[in-house]
Amino acid sequence: MSVYDPWPSVRRFAAHLDQVNGTGDHERAMRLVKLTEEIGEVSQAYIGLVGQNPRKGRTHTREDVAAELCDVVITAMVALCSFSDDPARALQDKIEKVDARYMEA
């Protein structure tokens, strides 16, 4: 089984946004705002999955929720590129710290 490395694509997305929108404080903030927008879309998909809105009923699938979660992950990774010179290392370091806490429990 091969392991997919998303970072080349994520760096391309971030570089494109940098070129089109710039790299200032406002743009970094907008990438965080975009992340909250994507999280809202996950919530909307989940509400549709469970039929929480009786007027609309069940409108989404588990696959829809999974796709929205992927959008959150991608958006977070792109935002991370704005806050770290080595986002892949930053993510790996964080995962290792969280993993160590789980191993201690």
Secondary structure, DSSP 8 states (H G I E B T S, - for coil): ------HHHHHHHHHHHHHHH-SSHHHHHHHHHHHHHHHHHHHHHHHHHHT-STTT-----HHHHHHHHHHHHHHHHHHHHHH-SSHHHHHHHHHHHHHHHHHH-
